[in-house]
Amino acid sequence: MKIGILGLPSSGKTTIFNSLTRGKADIGGFGASRSTNVGVAHVPDERVDILSKMFKSKKTIYAEVSYVDLPGSSSGDLFEGEAMGHLQQVDAILHVARAFEDESVPHLEGTVDYKRDIEKVAFDILFADIALIERRIERLTGSLKGLKAVDREEAVKNIEILKRLQGDLENGIPFRDRDLDPSELRAISDTFTLSSLPLLVALNIGEDDISNTAELEEELAMLLKGKSTGGAAICGILEAELVGMPTEEEAEMRAGLDAGEPGLSRMIKLSYKVLGLNSFLTVGEDETRAWTIKIGALAQKAAGVIHSDIERGFIRAETVAYDHFIECGSMAEARNRGQFRQEGRGYVVQDGDILNFLFSV
């Protein structure tokens, strides 16, 4: 999973990036960094830790999330330069919206208003798609004279569909909120649309607002009612400081500040929820590992996450639910209790399934 981080100048997006990836990217000054930062975060998963100890695994490998901190712009134009190229490679957008007050870091608009900023970025995403669809319509219209009758008829239909989709965008309906029919999907099949990407919002709050996190997240939820959207309030500057500490010191500091669950854990949970993801597990002496899949993925497709050969030569999956395995204490006891099952390619993998794939190539 790869997530692109963007935000208006002085929103603290690189601070959030550092807190999520334990990175040390230069947070720059007003106007934001012009460089792109890339980092990887391990998905916290207690199940992996427990299983690794039980199987005495040589390696413990967590699922990973890649974060791309997109280059900033002093003008507030989020989609200029190389940003669009990076966004075409991500699975979701994480918009960092500023909610903290700091006189030494002026806001582009002169005042701090996260609701205004969220609406502005949502509009900019829609506007980028409107302009993109417009260019697509112009290209198709310009090519009509040179097309054969059958191709011209198809192009005219696509132009009509694109104009309808453009109208929906102008009315504030992003592609992520649309269930596109086959003809609409064909019309934009070769067109990258920003508003089709799931949208996460990290509300970057000040330390004084940590106690108001729940209230702020309720307000945030009222703004983010569409499909594939979600938000969380995080104190970026505090999180970036805490993740640089040893684990025990971090836990003590969080408890003392009543800072709650780490921002990384909260954002990853939100990301999994919004993107519709879960994890299955593989275990053994060599390694215990978590793998990320789409909710509803079938066993054969899940096998392909490990290796394409396993998917191609899939025979069956051996599986036991994590909770059942912990209750049983061993694979042998799970077999005795009937919790260890053989499943075919049509089995829907559940979150926390411990899987072993049998295959032949």
N, C-alpha and C positions, 0 to 999 in steps of 0.2 A: 504494500500500500504506500502510495506517495501522495503527500499533501503539500500544496503550494500556499505559502503564507504571504498575505499582502495586507497593507494598511496605509492610511493616510500619513503624511509626514507627522512626526512626533507622537505617533500612536504607541510606540514601544514594541513594534513587531519583532525587531531583532532581539530585544530582551526576552520576549516570549519564546523565540526560536532557541535562544541559549538555555532557557529554563526547561524546554522540552527535550533538548538533545545533549544537555550538559556541555554545550559548546562555549566557546570564548570568542565569538565573532565580535568585531568592533561595532559598537552600537552607534558610532558616529555622532553627528550633531544635528541641528535643525536641518530639515530637508532630506534626511535619511541617506542611508548608504547607497551608492551606485553599483555595488557589487552583489553577486548572487552567492548566498551561503547555502551549503548542503550538509545535512547531518542526519544521523540515524539514531532512533530511540528504540530500546528494547521494550517490548510490551510486558509490563509486570504481570506475572501469573504464578500465584502461590502453588497451583497444581503442579507446575513444572518443577518447582523446587522440591516439593514433597516426593514426587515420583523419582526424581534424580537420586535422592538419598536412598529410597527404597531399593532401587536397582543398582546402586553404586556405580552410576554412569560415569564414564571418563569425561564426557562433555555434557554441558547443559546449555541448550540453545533455545532462546526465546523467539517468538515471532517479532518481526521488526516493522517499524514505520519510518519511512524516509520523509524528511521535511525539507522543503526548498524555500528559503527566505528570499523572496524575489527582490530585485533591485528597486530602490525607492525613487521618488521624483519630488523635487521641491515644488513643482507646480500642482501636485496632487493627481496627475494623470497616471493611473495605475497600470495602464495597458500599453504603454509606449515601449519602443525598443525591444529588448530581448525577452521581456516579461511574457508576451503572448506565446513565444516559442516554448518557454518552460511550462506554461499553463496547459499546452496541448499534451503534455506528458504526465499530468497529475490525475489522481482519482477524485480529488475534492479540493475545494478552496477553503482556507482558514483565514477569515477576515479578523484582524486585530483592531478592535474599536476602543478608543481611549475614553476612560471614565475617571482618570486620576487628575488632580489639580497640581500644577507645578509652575510657578511663575517664571522659573529659570528656563523652562522649555515651553515657549509660546505655541499655541495651536494655530494652524493655518488660517482658521476662520476667526481667530481672536478670542473665542470662548470654547469651553469644553461642553459638548452636547453629544453624547454617544448615540442617541436616537437619530439625530440629524445625520451623523456620520454613517450609520448603518443604512439609512435610507439613501444617502448619496451613493454609496458603493453599490447598493442593489440597483439603483438607477443606471450607474455607469456600466454595470454588467449587461443590463438590458440594452442600453444604447450601443454598446459594442456589437451585440448580436444584430440589432436593427441595421447598423451600418454594414455589417457583414452580409446580411441577407439582401440588402439593397444592391451591393456590388454583384452578388450572385444573379439577381434579377437582371441587372444591366448587361452582364455577360451573356446570359441566355437570350435576351431580347436582341442583342447585337448579332447573334449567330443565326437567327431565324432564317434570313434570306438564303443562306448557303446550305440549308438542310433539306433533305428529301422530305416528301409529304408526310410519311409516317413518323419520322424523327421530329419534324416540325410540330406535328400534333402533340407528341409526347412532351416536347419542350414548352408548348403553350400551356398544357395542363400543369406542368411543374411551376411555371411562372404564377399561375393562379393560386396554387397551393402555397408558394412562398409568400405571396402578397397576403394571404390569409394568416399565415404564421407571423408575418411581420406586424399585422394588425393586432394580433394577440399580445405580442411583445410591447407594442405601443400602449396597450391597455394595462400593462403591468403584469402580464402573465409569463413567467420564465418557462423555459422548456422543461425544467425539472418538475413543474406542476402540471405538465401536459402528458396525457397518454396518447402518444402519436400513433396514428393508424399506418398501415403498410405503405400507402401512397405518400404520406408525409415523411415517413422514414426514408423512402427512396429519394424524395426531393432534396433532402439535406444530407444524404449519405456521404457526400464528399466535402461537407462543410463542418468545420469545428465550431461548436457553439458554447460559449462560456456559461450561459444560464442553464445548460443541461447538467453541469457539475454540481454535486451536493455542496451545500454551503454551511460551513461551521463558523460560529462567531466566538472569539475569545474576548470577553469584556475585560480590559486591562484596568483593574481598580487600584486605588491607593491603599496603603496599610490601614488607614483610618476606616476604610469601608469593609474590611474583612468580616467584621461582625454582621454586616448587612448583606452578605453573600446570597443567602436564600431569597431575600426580598428582591435583590437586583436580578437574580435569575428568573424570578417570576415575571418581572417586567420584561426581561429579555424574551421569554417564551411568548409573550403577547405580541411581540414584533415578528417573531419567526414562526408563523403558522403554516407555511407552505410545506410541501413534500421535501424530503431529503434535506431538512435544515435542522439546526440545533445550536444551542449556545451554552456557555459556562462563564462564570466570573472568576478571574484569576488575578492575583497580585503578582504581576510579572517580575518586578524588581526584587520582591521577597523570595519568590520561587527561584530566581536565578542565583540568589545568594545561598539559599538552602541546599540546592543540588550540588553545590561545590563542597559541602561538608561531608565528613565521614558519616556513615549510615546512622550510628547511634546518636551522634551529636545532632544530626538533622531531626531525628525523631524527638529528642528532648526539646529542641528549639520549637518544633511544630506544636508540641504539647503546651509549652509555655506561652506561645503566642496564640493558641487556639486556632492554628492555621488549617487544621483539618487534613483531609487526604491530599497527597501531593498533586500538583497541577498536571503533571504528566499522566498520572493514572486517570484523572478525571477527564482530560482531553481525549485520551485513547478510548476510554469507555464510550464517550460521546461519539467519537469517530466510528467505532464499531457499530453503534446503534444507528447512526444516520446512514452509513454506507451498507447496512444490512449484512454484517460479517459475524462470524464466530470462529472458534478454533477447535481443531482436533489434535490429538497427541500421539506421538510414537515413543516407545520406551525400549530400553535394552542396556546392556553393559557398555556398549560403545557410546551411546548418547540417548538422552531424553530431550524431546524437541516438540515445540508447538508450531502448528501450521495454520495459516489463515485461509479461510474459504468463505464463499458467499453462503448466507443462510439458505437452506433448501438444496444445497449441492448434493448430487448423488455420489455414491461410493466410488464409481469409476472415475468421475471428474475429480474427486478429492485425491485419488491416486495420482492423477496427472500433476498435481501441485508438487509432489515429491519428484516425479520423473515421468516424462512422456512415454517411456518404454513400459512403465508399470500400468499406465492408463491403457496403452495399446494392447498389452498382453493380459489385461485384468481377468482373473478367474473368480475370485471371491475375496471378501474382507472378513477378517476375524476381529471381533469388537466386544468391548465391555465398557459400560458407562463409568466415568471416573468415580462418582459417588459409590457405585456398587463395588468397584474394585477396592476402594478404601475400606468399605465395610467388611469385605472378604479378607483383605490383607495379602492375598497372593493370587496369581493366575490359576493355580491348581484349585484353590478353594472357590474361585469364581466359576470354574468349570463344574465343580461338585454341586454348587448351588444353582446351576443353570443360568448364570448371569453372563457367561462367555458364549457369544453367539457367532454363527456363520451367516453372513449376509451377501446377497448378490449385488449386481451392478445398479439395480434400481433402488437400493437402500438410501434413504435420506439421512445424511450424516448429522448427528446432533452435537451441540456444543459440549466439549469435554469428553467426547468419545475417544477411547484408547484403541487405536487401529493398527492392524498388521495386514498387509496386502499380499495375497498370493497371486503370482502372475507367471506367464510363460511367453517368451519372445524368441 
